[in-house]
């Protein structure tokens, strides 16, 4: 399926996988709706997307944790941007790496509000229009962490297990319509993920990727675009991808 001229809405598009996804769709000639909290970084991504071939870009500040703001943003879209063809629910994060009984509750709230409730809010605001129009594709950002819990990461892993259940449930709920629903579940990806997790501790974040070749954001973006570009009758239910140096959430091969 050609993506040229399709309206693609990417949340969390200001950096990392979200930014790479926006640029990958831009190269396909898509029209991009880009949302994130950091509007300055988002503006830079939007400008680059136009250079890469996006037909048009409409970007706006959005915190997916704010239910009212999400609905208002979708309701306020200009008419020429309202018919969203592809939704990439990318906004998400991890905070902390602590034993559950010692965890920071504020970190828990932020992860659950973003990764679970934010995902639901955006989906609830966008998908009714897809059903009404009889076309659309929802691509949710999952993780190998949703399949296997790792020590000190229970809440983040739980949020991604929830994404997996929401993704599968949505696919069941739209059965009988042409709507496609996909979860893209990467393993270790070198972005600002660990820097965010460790609240800006660069030294600790760098150790996560030490002596290993992880995925990069562009690897995941390429997979997202591939799923979106399958023939309209083909639904990619789930894609799991890791570096060859990772077997699962617990097992890695690091060079000396």
N, C-alpha and C positions, 0 to 999 in steps of 0.2 A: 504494500500500500504506500502510495506516495505521501510524504509529509509536507510537501510544498503548499504553502498557504493555509495549513492547518493551524488552529489556535491552540497553543500549548501553554498551560498554566503550571509554573514551577514555584513551589514554596521553598523558603530557605535558600533563595537563589543567589545570595550575595557572596558565597565562597564555597570551597570544597566541592562536593559532589553536585550540589545544586547549581553552582556557577558552571561547572564543566558540562552538566546536562543542558543548560541553557545554550551554551556555545555549540554543543553537538547538534541540537535541534536547529540552531541558526544556520549551520552549514547545510542543512536539508531544505532551507528556504521557508521555514515555519514562521508564523507570527507568534511572538512571545509575550505572554503575560508573566511578569516576574514580581515576586513579593518576598520581602524579608524585613527584619527589624532595622538593619544597618543600611540606611538609605544612601549614604555616601558610597559605600562599596557596591551597592546595587546599581547605582548610576554608572559606575565604571564597567560593570558586567554588561549592562544594557548597551553602552557605547561600543564595546567590543563585539557584542552580538550583531550589531548592525554592520560592522566591518566584515564579519564572518559570513554574511549572507542572509540574515533574518529579513523578512519582508517588512516587518514593522515590530516595534517593541513598545509595550505599555507597562510601566513599572510603578509600584506603589509600596509604601511602608505598611507592614502588617505583622502583628504578633498573633500567631495562630492560637495562643492560649486564651485570647479574648473573644469569647463566643459572639458577642454583639458586634464587635469590629469585623469579624470574619463575614457575618451575614450582610452587614452594611456594605462592605467592600464589594461583595459579589453583586448585591442589588444595585450598586451605584456604577457598575461597569457601563461604559458607553455602549450603545446598541451594537456597534460594529465589533465589540469584543465579548459580547455576552454568550455567544454560542461556542463554548469551550469544547474542543475536540479531544484533547488529552490533558488529564490532570496528573501531575507528578507530585505526590505527597511526600516531599523530601524533608521538610523542616523537622529537625530532631536533634537530640544531643544526649550526652552522658555526663553525669556529674559524680565525682568521687569514686573511690575504689576501697571501700571499707567493709568490714564485717557487718552483717545486717544488724546485729544488736548494738553496734557502735555507729551506725550510719547517721548522716546529717539529714534531718527531716526536711529542711529547706531544699536540699538536693533532690530528695525523693519527689517533693511537690513539683519541682521544675521539670523533672523527667516525665512524670506522669501527665502533667498538664500539657506538655509539648508533644510527647511521643504518642500518647493515647488520646487524650481529649482534643488536642489540636487536630490530630488526624481525623477524628470524628466530626469536629466542627466544619472543617473544610469539605469533607466528603458530603456531609448533610446539606451544605450550601450549594454544591456544584452538581451532584449526581441527579437530582430531580430534573434539571434542565436537560441533561443527557437522555434520560428516559423519555421525556416529553418529545425530544427531537428524534429519538430513535437512532442515536449514534453516540459514540464516546468510548474512551478508554481511560481507566483509572490505574495508575502505576504507583504502588506504595513502596516506600523504602523500608525493607526489613533488615535482617541481619542473621548471620549464623548464630548470634547470641540468643535468638528466639527459638532455636532448636536445641541448644545445649547450654545450661547454666554453668557459669564459671565462678570460682571462689571470689568473694568480695564484690560481685557484680549482680547480686540477686535482683535488685529493683530495675536496673537497666535491662537485664535479660527478661524480666517479667514484662516490661513495656514492649519489648520486641516480640515476645510470645503473644501478647495482646494484638499487636499489629498483624501477626500471622492469622489469628482467629478472626479479626475484623476483615482482613482481605478475603479469607475463604468464605466467611458469612456473606459478604457483599456479593461475591460471585454467585453464590446460591440464590441470593435475593433478587438478582437481576436476570436470572435464568428465564428464558422466554423473550428477552429483549436482545438487541444486537450489542449491548454494552459489554466490553471486555474488562477484565480485572486481573492485574498482575502484581506479584510481589517480587522485588529484586532484592536478594539477600546476600550482601557481600560479607566477607570476613575482614581481615585487617586491611585497612586502607589508610595510606599516609596522607592525612589532611590536618586540619586544626582540631580534629576530634579529641586527641589525647591532651592537647593544650587546654581545651575547654574542660575536659574531664578533671584535670588537675588544677583548675582555676588559675591558669597562666604560668604554671611552673614549667619553664622551657626545658630544664635539665631532666626533670622526671618524665616529661612527655617524650623527649628524644630517646630515652632508654627503651621505650615500647618498640621502636623500630630498629633497635641496635642489632647488627649482625644478621639482618634478614632483608630480603627484597619484598616489600609489601605490594599490594595493589596501589594504583594511583587513581585519583578521581576520574580521569579520562577513561579508565578501564570500565568503571561502573556506568559512566555516561553512555559509552558505546553500547553496552548491553541494554540499557533503557531504550535507546533509539532503535536498536534491533527488534526488541519486543514490540514497540509501537509500529514498526514498519512491516510486520507480518501481514499476509492477506487478511481481509476483514473477517473471514470465517475462522481464523486461527487465533485461539486465545492461549498465550503463554501463562500458565497458572502461577508458576514459580521458577525463578532462576537463582541457584546458589553459586557463587563464584568466590574463589580464594586464590591467593598466591600458591604456587606449587610448594612453598615452604610451610604451608599450613594445612593440617588435615581436618581440624575442627576447632571449636572454641578453646580447647585445652591443650592441643598438641601442635607444637611448632618445631621447625628445624632451624637452628641458628648456627651460623658458621663461627669458628673460633675467633 
